[in-house]
Amino acid sequence: MFLLLPFDSLVVNLLGISITVLFTLLLVFIIVPAIFGVSFGIRKVYMKTLLKIFQWATLRIERGAKEKNHPLYKPYVNGIIAKEPTSLEEEIKEIRRSGSGKALDTPEFELSDIFYFCRKGIETIMDDEVTKRFSAEELESWNLLSRTNYNFQYISLRLTVLWGLGVLIRYCFLLPLRIALAFTGISLLVTGTTVVGYLPNGRCKDFLSKHVHLMCYRICVRALTAIITYHDRQNRPRNGGICVANHTSPIDVIILASDGYYAMVGQIHGGLMGVIQRAMVKACPHVWFERSEVKDRHLVARRLTEHVQDKSKLPILIFPEGTCINNTSVMMFKKGSFEIGATVYPVAIKYDPQFGDAFWNSSKYGMVTYLLRMMTSWAIVCSVWYLPPMTRQPEEDAVQFANRVKSAIARQGGLVDLLWDGGLKREKVKDAFKEEQQKLYSKMIVGSHEDRSRS
Amino acid sequence: LSREDFQRIPELAINPLGDRIINAFFPEGEDQVNFRGFMRTLAHFRPIEDNEKIKDQNGPEPLNSRSNKLHFAFRLYDLDKDDKISRDELLQVLRMMVGVNISDEQLGSIADRTIQEADQDGDSAISFAEFVKVLEKVDVEQKMSIRFLH
């Protein structure tokens, strides 16, 4: 018993010293630069080393698979079947042309028309454009996380050792570090904004609130080890405008807000999020909605318009897709935010999935699981492009304007531009689309009757 | 897989014949299809390769032969699976394809004309042999095949 006591105090001493050392390191290398917006460049070096290791690992797997003659699973980015992008009319005409020798300018019904619908239907069963946007993108080379490896077999000792080392580093070293940082960041945000909220309204309050927000977002960015490259910073959103971006995860907010000052829009949540929201509102005006108000589009539009017209208020940050998409495409933008008539500043965000997939599959993972996954990936690497501002032209309506902005974002980010609604993740498609297809086909057959009645 | 799983694919749900295609996967009276059944149906759409035409003349026909592809299409029309396409069945399928855009009389006359042209034994219905005859010039192999990329 007595022998343990000095040993005990030794252990306690060691523990105390190591924690102090850790905290000083934390402070010096991470928090202080975050406050001033400077970076040591540690993360860039980290990223380069990781890339080299990943390339080696992929080569090793391919070599191992060839040696053992195992079939390799290669994910295809562009789909697994060969599709021809022809329209309904062209396809049906072609079928009829090969079938009968009749003149083609008298449209009528043929039994062979069914082949077109049949084939199109089966093609969509095999590989369609919409449902694959709601699950994580598949990588072409392995990034040493077992969650993205589809060839999970024992290939070589070195590879397994490397993977094991990776697990150790990620869970035992990076994870506690990141949690500590996140904790610091959030608590600073809440306390900072509450303190600033007590000051009287004026330039001093605005200045302080901006900087408190910025500082805390920067700490959070380091908490996720996010390596962000900003392009075209001269196009950053200004007061009285609306900033729209494609949505991949809740982290988008942190990424954008650490480089500019925004007013947020969203539903009031309970719990920790609610506390954060209430604190942020004290320092500068954000637009938070009650859950019941979200359904009333006019109320929402009115509040947004009021906010936008006040030139002293910060630009609003909105994600018009309405839900998280897996960063390979941009889906339909909801027209509500485009009806307001303010200047729109589009922003394109593209993540590099090799270091950590940021997509939040909300039907598969809850928020806490998602954050844990984020914090145990290698890093979050992304590029942000600020596009030049756009305004609604007099001859286009809100939907056309929304589509124009969407195409610009998709082009810049290298994403596929889809017309489908992100809400299809959870709901069924509207019958109106089916009726459109039916109308198109019936034109092909009815046309013949119009001709006949004329002759 | 159940029918609801198929209906969740948006591009299939807007296909006018989506329900008929989904039906083709499920064997008589069952509501679930397993992977084997799924594969069997999809195998109809494998492209026909040249060397396959030569071998296996005596064995059972492969699932993706021209005749089997035509049979698949025939089954899409033949709603009650009696191996004949009656006027009513043709009308129903036509109605699915055009929605509400064409009147009943017009549709009826289209159906009548089609049966008239195809029917050879005078029973006012299209049997499988008559179906094959009508479509003998159509390039079924190419139109009903889906190629995988690799």
Interface residues (C-beta under 8 A of the other chain):
Chain A: Y76 N78 G79 I80 I81 A82 I95 S98 G99 S100 G101 E108 F109 E110 L111 S112 D113 I114 F115 Y116 F117 C118 R119 K120 G121 I122 E123 T124 I125 M126 D128 E129 V130 T131 W420 L424 K428 V429 F433 K434 E435 E436 Q437 Q438 K439 Y441 S442 K443 I445 V446 H449
Chain B: F6 Q7 R8 I9 P10 E11 L12 A13 I14 N15 P16 L17 G18 I21 L42 F45 F72 A73 L76 Y77 V93 L94 M97 V98 G99 V100 N101 I102 Q106 I110 R113 T114 A118 I126 F131 V134 L135 K137 V138 D139 V140 K143 M144 I146 R147 F148 L149
